[in-house]
Amino acid sequence: MTTMNHKGDFPIYETHPGMVYLDHAATSHKPDIVTRRTESYYKTSNSSPHRGAYLLSVKSTELYDRGRKEVLDFLGADERYSTVFTKNATEALNLIAQTHVMENVKAGDEICVSIDAHHSVIVPLQLVAKRKGAILKYLYLDRTGTFENDAITAKTKILALPWISNGLGKIHDVKALLKRAHDVGAVVILDGAQAIGHIPIDFAELDVDFFTFSGHKMYAPQGIGGLVAKKELLEAMPPFLTGGDMIEYVTEQTTTYAGVPERFEAGTQNVAGVVGLMAAIDYIKSYGLTKIHEHEMALTSYALEKLKALPFIEIYGPEDISKRGALITFNVEGIHPHDVASLLDEKWVSIRAGHHCTQPLMKHLELSASCRVSYGFYNTIEDIDKFVDAVKYAREVFGYVDVY
Ligand SMILES: Cc1ncc(COP(=O)(O)O)c(C=O)c1O
């Protein structure tokens, strides 16, 4: 059984030593190296990047630009790709919708979305589809995360899906889906929010078009995220937000824009966030994604075994452990997910309950809500035991006498 335990790396456990934090899919805690390097940036190098000729501004610019390269290296993306920094995955997904999709989709074209996509994928695409008269179609999944239909057709211009579903925990077969979409000439938006920092990612093995992520889910500070995309796609895209820094030349009536990726980064950028993101990447690399993924799979396997032993639990997502990310969604018979989460909180176990920003998925699965446990590699087998004991406690509070 896995013995990894790196809670000592996370200062939050000094303040809350007894906490069992299992809401990692929402946001991760920050290791010491991330908070220290971010603080150090503000103490030693703080300044506005790209604007000044003086020492600190040059330093900020260097750090910021180094961040782009480190993200690409982390994902195994070569010189065909570029990193655009955004404040989170949501902003990156809106950027793609309002630029690439808006420019390239015409009335009657189809946008195909996996039903387990997060609202941050679905809502921006809905807006564009409506404006352009495009047709939004869905790839449906059942409660085990198995696709029920094939909505990709010769008219599909965009396929959008999460690499790992935050509502079902499924790791999609992105290689096969990318190929399927590319065969009909579609461009793929891969939402990597639940994949980055959890599973080894190697762009060299895939033909990724757009990949989006949030730093705060991978141990980096809140307020930094990004879009990694093929330069050829970015170069053909108009700007998203406009203002300072993203221009080449502005006259009274017209503007020419900066090249890629600066064209998509209007205003003063979050250099401290990029510094924190680089620290998070170093932190993840120091343990290695293969080890991290192995540990998280061991936690999933253990948690599934424990939950399956409880006859009052319904679990969602794939049976096959190799198709599961670091999260499990489930329901407890007789108790609303919000009550489950509140009762677990009494035992200092933090989990998420609700629709997980996947209302279309929930509606399709005929669920109003579910509970979700999601872990980072600093979680332990003991955390899972405490979580399962707390679920049993919730049933007791609701008056059930369970025999198992
Ligand atoms: C799969 C997925 N995509 C996108 C997002 C949006 O992330 P953010 O709120 O950081 O923009 C989330 C957040 O939970 C998510 O789980």
The ligand as an SDF file (V2000), in Angstrom:
LIG
                    3D

 16 16  0  0  0  0  0  0  0  0999 V2000
  -12.9040   20.3000  -15.5590 C   0  0  0  0  0  0  0  0  0  0  0  0
  -12.8780   21.7520  -15.1810 C   0  0  0  0  0  0  0  0  0  0  0  0
  -12.7410   22.6650  -16.1480 N   0  0  0  0  0  0  0  0  0  0  0  0
  -12.6840   23.9760  -15.8790 C   0  0  0  0  0  0  0  0  0  0  0  0
  -12.7960   24.4380  -14.5920 C   0  0  0  0  0  0  0  0  0  0  0  0
  -12.7500   25.9110  -14.3590 C   0  0  0  0  0  0  0  0  0  0  0  0
  -11.6510   26.2320  -13.5800 O   0  0  0  0  0  0  0  0  0  0  0  0
  -11.5090   27.7200  -13.0160 P   0  0  0  0  0  0  0  0  0  0  0  0
  -12.7050   27.9600  -12.1570 O   0  0  0  0  0  0  0  0  0  0  0  0
  -10.2410   27.6830  -12.2470 O   0  0  0  0  0  0  0  0  0  0  0  0
  -11.4650   28.6180  -14.1730 O   0  0  0  0  0  0  0  0  0  0  0  0
  -12.9460   23.5240  -13.5470 C   0  0  0  0  0  0  0  0  0  0  0  0
  -13.1100   24.0020  -12.1540 C   0  0  0  0  0  0  0  0  0  0  0  0
  -13.5730   23.3060  -11.2850 O   0  0  0  0  0  0  0  0  0  0  0  0
  -12.9830   22.1520  -13.8500 C   0  0  0  0  0  0  0  0  0  0  0  0
  -13.1170   21.2200  -12.9020 O   0  0  0  0  0  0  0  0  0  0  0  0
  1  2  1  0
  2  3  1  0
  2 15  2  0
  3  4  2  0
  4  5  1  0
  5  6  1  0
  5 12  2  0
  6  7  1  0
  7  8  1  0
  8  9  2  0
  8 10  1  0
  8 11  1  0
 12 13  1  0
 12 15  1  0
 13 14  2  0
 15 16  1  0
M  END
$$$$
